[in-house]
Amino acid sequence: MTRKEILLLSAALGFLIIWVLDLRAGTPPEVNTFWTKIFYHYSWLMMCVGCLFYFQYTKQIRLKKEEQLHKSQKKESSEDLKKSQRLALQKGKKK
């Protein structure tokens, strides 16, 4: 896990904690309708969800890069093996 992913998970956990604390604190008296009460606390939860989605996005990008790197290293090692075998056979031949 990269530093970016760790920070995103930490931020998501922080926003979740803030959301829970904000729910327990209640709403101010000037916020009186049902929908304004919901949207008053909604932003902290959406920040948490946004961090989690971005975490998943960065994780998938990192995994794709690692997979491509692994494939290219595997391909290079097989090409190097064939090249070294050819050179060994050419050295053994007398001209």
C-alpha positions as CSV (number, residue, x, y, z in Angstrom):
1,M,0.0,0.0,0.0
2,T,1.4,3.4,-0.9
3,R,1.5,6.5,1.2
4,K,-1.3,8.0,-0.8
5,E,-3.6,5.1,-0.1
6,I,-2.8,5.2,3.6
7,L,-3.6,8.9,3.7
8,L,-6.9,8.4,1.9
9,L,-8.0,5.7,4.2
10,S,-7.0,7.8,7.2
11,A,-9.0,10.7,5.8
12,A,-12.0,8.6,5.2
13,L,-11.9,7.2,8.8
14,G,-11.5,10.8,10.1
15,F,-14.5,12.0,8.1
16,L,-16.5,9.0,9.3
17,I,-15.6,9.9,12.9
18,I,-16.5,13.5,12.4
19,W,-19.9,12.5,10.9
20,V,-20.7,10.3,13.9
21,L,-19.7,13.0,16.3
22,D,-21.7,15.5,14.4
23,L,-24.8,13.3,14.4
24,R,-24.5,12.8,18.2
25,A,-24.2,16.6,18.7
26,G,-27.5,17.3,17.1
27,T,-28.5,20.1,14.9
28,P,-28.8,23.8,15.7
29,P,-32.3,25.2,16.3
30,E,-32.4,27.2,13.1
31,V,-32.2,24.0,11.1
32,N,-35.8,22.9,11.5
33,T,-37.0,20.8,8.5
34,F,-36.3,17.2,7.9
35,W,-34.3,17.6,4.7
36,T,-32.1,20.4,6.0
37,K,-31.3,18.2,9.0
38,I,-30.3,15.4,6.7
39,F,-28.2,17.7,4.5
40,Y,-26.6,19.4,7.5
41,H,-24.8,16.1,8.4
42,Y,-24.6,14.7,4.9
43,S,-21.4,16.5,3.7
44,W,-19.2,14.6,6.2
45,L,-20.5,11.3,5.1
46,M,-20.0,12.2,1.4
47,M,-16.4,13.3,2.1
48,C,-15.8,9.9,3.6
49,V,-17.3,8.1,0.6
50,G,-15.4,10.3,-1.8
51,C,-12.1,9.4,-0.1
52,L,-13.0,5.7,-0.2
53,F,-13.8,5.9,-3.9
54,Y,-10.6,7.7,-4.7
55,F,-8.7,5.1,-2.6
56,Q,-10.2,2.3,-4.8
57,Y,-9.3,4.3,-8.0
58,T,-5.7,4.7,-7.0
59,K,-5.4,1.1,-5.8
60,Q,-6.6,-0.2,-9.2
61,I,-4.2,2.1,-11.1
62,R,-1.3,0.9,-8.9
63,L,-2.3,-2.8,-9.4
64,K,-2.5,-2.3,-13.2
65,K,1.0,-0.7,-13.2
66,E,2.4,-3.5,-11.1
67,E,0.9,-6.1,-13.4
68,Q,2.3,-4.5,-16.5
69,L,5.7,-4.2,-14.9
70,H,5.6,-7.9,-13.9
71,K,4.6,-8.9,-17.5
72,S,7.4,-6.8,-19.0
73,Q,10.0,-8.2,-16.6
74,K,8.8,-11.8,-17.3
75,K,9.0,-11.1,-21.1
76,E,12.5,-9.6,-20.8
77,S,13.8,-12.5,-18.7
78,S,12.6,-15.1,-21.3
79,E,14.1,-13.1,-24.1
80,D,17.4,-12.8,-22.2
81,L,17.4,-16.6,-21.6
82,K,16.9,-17.3,-25.3
83,K,19.6,-14.7,-26.2
84,S,22.1,-16.3,-23.7
85,Q,21.3,-19.8,-25.0
86,R,22.0,-18.6,-28.6
87,L,25.3,-17.0,-27.6
88,A,26.3,-20.2,-25.7
89,L,25.6,-22.3,-28.8
90,Q,27.5,-19.9,-31.1
91,K,30.5,-20.0,-28.8
92,G,30.6,-23.8,-28.9
93,K,30.6,-23.9,-32.7
94,K,33.9,-24.0,-34.5
95,K,34.3,-22.0,-37.7
